[in-house]
Amino acid sequence: MRKISETDLILNEDGSVYHLSLLPRQISDTIITVGDPNRVNRVSEFFDDIEFEMNKREFITHVGTYNGKRITVMSTGIGTDNVEIFLTELDALVNIDLKTREPKSRKKKLKIIRIGTSGALQEDIPVGSHLITDYAVGFDNLMAFYELKQDDFEHHIAEDIQAKTKIPFKPYVVRGSEQLRKQIGGSDMIVGNTVTTPGFYAPQGRELRISTRYPKLLEDLNYYHNKTSDFWLTNFEMETAGYYAMGRLLGHEILSANAIIANRIKNKFSKDPNKVVDSLIKKVLDRI
């Protein structure tokens, strides 16, 4: 079995993985993730108890129990670059023997639920609602460095989005966990398709002092519709596609739950975004 080098898998002096500073025993099989490090406490304050905390860079970890179930909540920071670091090291904790530096023969599958904020791309998606991502569309370039397998439908949607929006690259399209979608979703949650962008301003159609290269991007995403499959784009943010793609590559169950705090078509922003997020956190915890 291949031994992984010290420069490919970097460990700290205590044997913990480099960026997360965690040992295998310090995480659970069910993990909630958030982008904002300050939001970790917003999740763990619902826990019955907290057994472990770690703070390293933007990667904050709390482990505790909720209704008798051991749960980990971790922050990743913003962007799919951070998501790649996070998921790669998280997978190493459960699927690589850190002492021998060899992959384990028996792989463990983690359940990971992202709770994040997002902006709606359709007029009829209200601010304050909660949305579960079915398919994620990656406008970032992370998957240019991996061999991501996509099915015919995913390839078709990617090509169709590129053709209709006239962006100069082909996005990647990947579906999240059906198992978690059934478990976490419900009649009180919208099921949609999420665009993941590599930035918050121009890549999401915002313009302050710098002119954007694609001034009709927001309009194009709003109007995009694949009639054959009735496929619409519902919202955008900055991590979900990275989660879904890395989840497929590594073999973990991953779902993105989005707190809609803005409607970009109506130009409306939530008057109390924390309330929208907190209600989503409680909803996800109760359904895990």
N, C-alpha and C positions, 0 to 999 in steps of 0.2 A: 504494500500500500504506500502511496506517495507521501513522503514527509514534507510538510510545508515549511519553507524557509523562515528565518527570523526577520527578514525584511518584508516578506509577504504577509505574515501574521505577526504583528508587533505586539508584544506583551509588556506590561509594566513589571516592576521589580517584584511585586506580590503575586504575579502570575495572572493578573486581570487583563482583559482586553484593553487595547491602547486608549481609544477615545472614550468609551463608556465607563472604564475603570470598574468593571463588574466581574465577579466570579460566577461560575455556573449555578451555585446554590442561591445566588442573590436575585434570581428572577423566577417568575411563575410561568405556567404554560399559557395563561391568558393575560394579554398585555393590552392596555389602553395607551394610545400615543396622542400627544398634542404637540403643536408647533411651538407655542409660547412657553418658555420655562416657568413663568409665573402661573400658568394654568395647571401645572402639576398639583399644586396645593389645592386648587379649586376642585380637583377630582378627589384627592386623598382625604379632604375634609369630610367626605361622605363615608369614608371607611370606618369600620368598627374599631380598628386599631391599626397602627403602623409599626412594622417590625424592623424596617431597614430604610435608610436614606443614603443617597450618594449624589454629590454635586460635582460635575466635571464639565467645564466649558458650558455649552448650551444643553448638554445632556444631563438632565436632572431625573433621578429615579426615586420613587417611593414604592415600597412593597407593603401590603397589608391585607386585611380581609374585609369582605363586604357580604353580609348575610351568610357568613361561614365559608365563603369561597376566597381562596388566595388569589389576589390580583396585583399586577404590577402596573404602575402608570409611569410613563417616561416622556420627556420632551425631546424633540429632534432639531428645533430651530427651523428656519425657513428654507424650502427648496429641495429639489430631488437629489442634489449633491449630498446634502446632509442625510437624506433618507437612505441613500446607498451605503454610506458609512454605518449608519444605525443598524440597518437590516443585515448587513454583512457580518458585523461584529455580534449582533444578537444571535444569528444563526451559528456563528462559531462557538458560542457558549453552550449550545445544545447538541451540535452535530460534529464538533471536532474535539478530540482529546487534546486539551491544551498542554498536557505534560509530554506526550509523545509527538505532538504536532501532526497527528494523522487523523483523517476523516473517520468517523465512526461508521461501522458497517450497517448499523440500524439507525435510521434517521428519525428524528422527532419532528412532529408537525405542530407549530405554535398557532394559537388563535390571536390575531392582532386586529384591534379596532381603532382606526384613526378618528378622533373627534376634532373637527376643525371648522373654521369660519370660511364662508364662501359668498360670492356674489351671484345673483340669479341672472340668467341670460334671456329669460322669457318673461313677458309682462304678467302672465297669470300665476307666477310663483311668488307668493307673498313674502315680504320681509317678516321674519319671525318664525318661519316654517323650518322644518327639518327634512333633509333630503339624503337618501341613501344612493350611493353611486353604483350603478349596474356596470356600465362600461366607462373606462377612463381613456381620454385621448391625450397623448403626450406631445406637447409642442416643444419640449426640451430635447436635448441631444444625448441623454444618458444611455439610451438603448443603442446608440451608434457604436458603443463599445462592448456590447453583449450580443449573443446569438439568441434573441428572443423568438420563440416559436409563436406565431399567430395563425389562427384558423382562416379559412377563406372569407368568412364574413368580416372578420377584423381587418384583413387586408383590403377588402372591398370598401369598407367605410373609410379607412385611411386614405385610399386613393381618391375617393369621392370628395372628402373634405378638402384635400389638397387642390383638386380641380375647381371646386366651387368657391373656395376662398382665395385661390391664386397665391398661396404662400409658396416660397421657393424650396420647400422641403416636404418630404412625406412624414406625417406624424405617425406615431405608433398607437395602436388601439388594443386594449387588453381588458378582459372582464374580471371582476372581483369574485370573491367567494360566494357561491350560491348557497352554501350551508349557512354562512353567517348572515347573508341577506334575508333568508327565511327566519333565522333566529332573532335578529335585531329589528328587522323591518316590521311594519304593521300598517293598518289603515290610517294611522295618524302621521305617516311619513311618506313623502313623495319619493318615487324611484326615478332616477334620472341618469343622464350621461354627462360626465364632467370633463371639462378641458383643463389640463394642467399646463400652466405657462411658466417660462423661465424668468419671469420678472413681474412686477406689480404695476408698472406704469405703461409704457408703450406696448408690451406684450398683452396687456389687458385693455388696450384701447384708450388709455388715459394720456392726456397731453397737458403739460404745465408750460415750461419755457422752451422745450425742445419739440420740434415737429416730428410726428411719427411717420414711419415709412409706409404704413398701411392704415390710412385714416378711416377706411371703411371696415376695419377688422371687426369691431363690435357689431356693426350692422350685419356683416356676413355671417358671423357666428349665430346671431339671433335668428336670421332667416334660413340658416342651413336646415335642410330636410331631405332625408333619403326616403323617397316615396315608396320604394319597394319594401322596405322594412319598417316604415314609419319611425325612423330614427331621428330624434331631435337632440340638440345640445342644450342642456338645461342650466349649467352653472360653470363657473371656473374658479380655480385656486392654484396652489403652487406645489402640491406634493402627491396627490392621489395616483396619478399614472406611474410615478416612480414606485410607490407602494405595490400597486397591482403587478407591475412588471417584475420587480424583484421577488415578490411573493410567488409568482409563477416559476421563476428561475430556481428559487431555493426550496419550493415545495411547502409553503405555509399558507394557511387560510387567512386572508386579509380583506377587510371591509372598511370603506370610508363613509363616515356619517358627518354630514355637513350642516352647520347652523347657518341659515341664510340671514345674513345681517345687512345685505344691500340688494337692491334691485337696480341693475345698471341700465335697464331700458327705461324705467320710470324715474331714474336718478333719485332714488330714495334710500336713506340709510337708517338703520334701527336707532331709535331713541334710547334703547337700553340693551346693547348687544350682550352684556354679561348675563342678563336674564335669559336670553335666547340660548346661550351656551350652557348655562347651568341646568336648564330644563332638559337639554339634550344629554348632558352628562348623566343626570339622574335616570333618564329613560334608558340609556345604554346599560348602565349598571344593573338596573332592575331586570334586564333581558339577557344578560350574560349567563 
